[in-house]
């Protein structure tokens, strides 16, 4: 979408700054954002999933760990 500065973005109904910062910190901790606040390759992959960021990262990481079936079951149960 080409939005690089969420803090100064002109939202119609802006979220509280602390909420936005907390969300960005969470994404950074999941390696979805880099040091400049831009999406990483992993972040772009996570955005493809219609899931919470934590669950999307679980799904992607499970491929490398060879436990995709098990994690898919866990994510399905957590998403109900």
Order of alpha helices (4+ residues) and beta strands (2+ residues): alpha-alpha-alpha-alpha
